[in-house]
Amino acid sequence: MAGHDFEQLDHYQLLNVARSASLNEIKKAFRREITSYHPDRYVRASSPDKLYARQRSQRINEAFRILRDPKLREHYDMNMTGGAATRPSQPVPTGPLAPRDHQAELYDTAKSYIDSGRLIQAVGVLRRLQQLNPFYRDVAALLATTEQAINARQLTMPYESLRRTSWLTISIVAIVLVLVVIMWFVSDRQQASTIADNATRTAIAKNIAATTTPIITRTPRRTATPPITDTPAPVDKSLLLDDGFVTNEWAEATGPTWSTRYDGKRYHLAAQANGDAAWAYRPFDATNIHMIADIQINSGQGGLALRYHAENDFVAVVLVPATQEYRIVQRQDNQFIEITRGANPSIQRDNLLEVTVVGKEITITINGNLITSTTIDTLTDSARFGMIAIPDTSDADVLFSHLTVRTAP
């Protein structure tokens, strides 16, 4: 669909980083942008918003693929002019040009998107404006407010129908209770009137000069008032862990040939050549999960441990930068049995590894590229997962800088 605001952005502008950005800065920017525009966040959005998110996330993946590879990035930079991708030349105007306020145009465009409810488009324009001038008018506050509105809309949509149903139910119950009270009151009044009339007729028939009107009493009835409870603010129940390794929540231990420890804001796994692997695991509240890890593999093999039962019974997905390969292995009787392996040129020293485990199926995505989806018949349920480093003929030296764990959809 033509006309999207991001179509004129180069790869650096799309990730909102400087041309001189380091690989680590590019990885962090990619994680931030792909999280904001991933289609899974907009499954309940309108069709135009879904299309916008899908096409923008594709551009973000492409930008990350180019900028994270030194050779591809160098080639891309050589073909850029003035910070934008080279485009076909356009006729040069001969008359005087009217002055343009590009920042004001971007601001007005963002405001029009907000007014029409197209919030994710508005966020894209505001981020571009903030990159040009972070102090322009109220762009920072407007961007924060718009992003909060997107998050609130995505979180509250599943509960809107429930709230409407709850209030409708409460209203119906209240109406029924009011009708019951009215009918009860009218019935008692009619009963009192009938008794009084009968007493009067009896007194007249017996020529009794003075009559005593019977005293009518009734037992008060308690009407139950339906409780009104506040609906708690919805939370992201799918998030099980979001760890930047700033606190010591994983094991720090040393064995004969391996060690696990914190290294600043990273978790460090090391194992000597031809020795046993180093790993750490912890229990979660689900067996089907989606894990995302930032991994720096200096040597050997590193990745994620899945469905951990015991030290000789678990499965692992590991990357081997030296050969640009990935492996799925199963721990059996103190050794690793290879289930499958494959090669992919996107596997480097620094990687963003995503693994989804649902039942007996494992899906692997590396640096934004879907690599494989494999069914393992021997895979059994376990709610324990973690990180692992496996040595080969060389030492294994692996650093984890971020780990996110969610329940799988």
Beta strands, then each sheet from edge to edge (+ up, - down):
strand 1: 80-81
strand 2: 84-85
strand 3: 239-243
strand 4: 253-254
strand 5: 258-263
strand 6: 266-271
strand 7: 278-283
strand 8: 289-299
strand 9: 301-310
strand 10: 313-320
strand 11: 325-332
strand 12: 335-343
strand 13: 350-358
strand 14: 361-366
strand 15: 369-375
strand 16: 384-390
strand 17: 396-407
sheet 1: 1+ 2-
sheet 2: 3+ 17- 6+ 5- 4+
sheet 3: 3+ 17- 8+ 13- 14+ 15-
sheet 4: 7+ 16- 9+ 10- 11+ 12-
end
